[in-house]
Amino acid sequence: MTQISSPAPAPAISVWLTSADRSRLFECTENAAFFQTGAGVGPAITLDPAQTRQTMEGFGFSLTGGSAMLISRLPTDVKQNLLNELFLADADGIGVSFLRLSIGASDLSECSYSYDDLPAGQTDFELANFDLDAGDREVVPLLLEILALNPAIKIIATPWSAPRWMKTNQGSVGGKLRPECYAVYAQYFVKYLLAMRERGIAVHAITPQNEPQNFKNDPSMVMDAAEQAEFVKTYLGPALVEAGLAEVEILCWDHNCDVKEYPLAVFADTGARNYLRGSAWHLYGGDISVLSEMHAAYPDMKLYFTEQWVGSDGEFGGDLMWHIRHVLIGACRNWSSAVLEWNLAADPFCCPHTPGGEARCVGALTIDGDRVERNVAYYIIGHAAKAVRPGAVRIHSSEDLLPNVAFSTPDGKLALIVLNDGDTAVGFDIRYRELAARAEIPAKSVATYLWPAD
């Protein structure tokens, strides 16, 4: 007797949906649609898993000193539930997989400080006074709690300023690194990385300077391209190698998409490029397509998108549409391996921040006492971090119908993030290989589709 095998079940799609009017907030529907054999009948987004692009390393936020302080002050059970939600991908977790830290203060610390502050007129070329606990003391303990949940989380760190005594203006705002301090500043990085490692925290990557053309923030420091190239090739790169930290990746720039000439000039210095792994980017100016230009010029250099803020003068729907189009989909489609929004948490008044720091930064979370509110950046990152786990590979997807980006995940699934920023719902087919599934995305919405590849 001949046994007839049953046909393989059609792959089922799970969908997470967020709408500009907040009627749906990362709303999950399992078995929302099923693939069937055939080409489909309507407009389509077509995926080709055989056409692969960059490997994704993660999605996340900056864990500023202020963020760590606010989260750490939550009641124990509230804090633990929040950390589970943020850093685990199962159940209701969004699976944040990448964090950015400031080396010393950022402008969202309570005050400007470095790890080696001295009275005016004094210097410390031996770094005898280096103290990782000089400020933002909640960061390390909170990071250890996060790493207990997700030991594989990646960390990139960057300074807003060198210690004041190393700078030409002896101040926390603006100024440049004094030439005679290049070597000691490289050792300052080494001290930081080793101190973090001693506490059980491995920093994956660093950039030499946050926003090196920003001379107004508190703190800040200016560093031109020639200076950054010289610092990397002659001081920072060799110092990391000598200290046994060669695996810590160095990325240049860490500023906007409107000055591609800066990272191109740094990469053009072959001595600096020998120590560099890539470049880091923000989008307060320019167009995200510049990242593709960088990839074309230096395909062996990775790209990270490390910062984009949400301002208190914005509104949820408009910010959702813009950030999904330009930051999340835009950075990924233009070869970025990581995408980070700016501040993880702030209070209802956009505090804390330094006296001269940005006073309008809305956190992905607003923390008010023991109450936690989830804001637009939380959903922006959640739409990628949940489904697109580290090691996923971006694959080809057609882009003539709706803004989108697609991935093949390490656990054998396909993920598709789609934006409809128009005023009417759009129906379309999702196609790959010989399969098609019918989907519809409401107006002013973002959807993440996830299904087994086979």
Salt bridges, closest charged atoms under 4 A:
GLU27 OE2 - ARG24 NE 3.95
GLU57 OE1 - LYS154 NZ 2.78
GLU57 OE1 - HIS204 NE2 3.46
GLU57 OE2 - LYS302 NZ 2.64
GLU85 OE2 - ARG374 NE 2.70
ASP133 OD2 - ARG199 NH2 3.83
GLU145 OE2 - LYS79 NZ 2.93
GLU180 OE2 - ARG178 NH2 2.64
GLU211 OE2 - HIS282 ND1 2.99
ASP224 OD2 - LYS176 NZ 3.52
GLU227 OE2 - LYS176 NZ 3.05
GLU247 OE2 - ARG197 NH2 2.32
GLU249 OE1 - HIS204 NE2 3.27
GLU249 OE1 - LYS302 NZ 2.88
ASP254 OD2 - ARG100 NH2 3.17
ASP254 OD1 - HIS282 NE2 2.91
ASP269 OD2 - LYS233 NZ 3.02
GLU293 OE1 - LYS260 NZ 2.47
GLU307 OE1 - ARG100 NH1 2.80
GLU307 OE1 - HIS282 NE2 3.92
ASP313 OD2 - ARG360 NH1 3.72
GLU341 OE2 - HIS323 ND1 2.82
GLU358 OE2 - ARG360 NE 2.89
ASP368 OD2 - ARG371 NH2 3.69
GLU373 OE1 - ARG371 NH1 3.74
GLU399 OE1 - ARG333 NE 3.48
ASP421 OD2 - ARG325 NH2 2.96
ASP423 OD1 - LYS444 NZ 3.61
ASP429 OD2 - ARG431 NH2 3.72
ASP429 OD1 - ARG438 NH1 3.22
ASP454 OD1 - ARG433 NH1 2.88
